[in-house]
Amino acid sequence: MTAQEDIASVAAQLAVLTRTVEEMADQLKEVRERAESERERTDTQQERIDLAARELTDVSDRLQAAANALRESI
């Protein structure tokens, strides 16, 4: 193999490697974007769960107060 052929071979390998790295970078970007989207959904769901828990606590407190008032009236 001549030096020129060696250079051409290495250049071809570098081109393949560059494309592979670019594809991997694109895949990593997609994974990051999906993870960020999932994290945002999880955060939203957690906020909803927290709100529902507070509302349930409020309802429970009101029911307890009503039960106490009913007991006192009997």
MODELLER restraints for C-alpha pairs under 7 A, 6 or more apart:
rsr = mdl.restraints
at = mdl.atoms
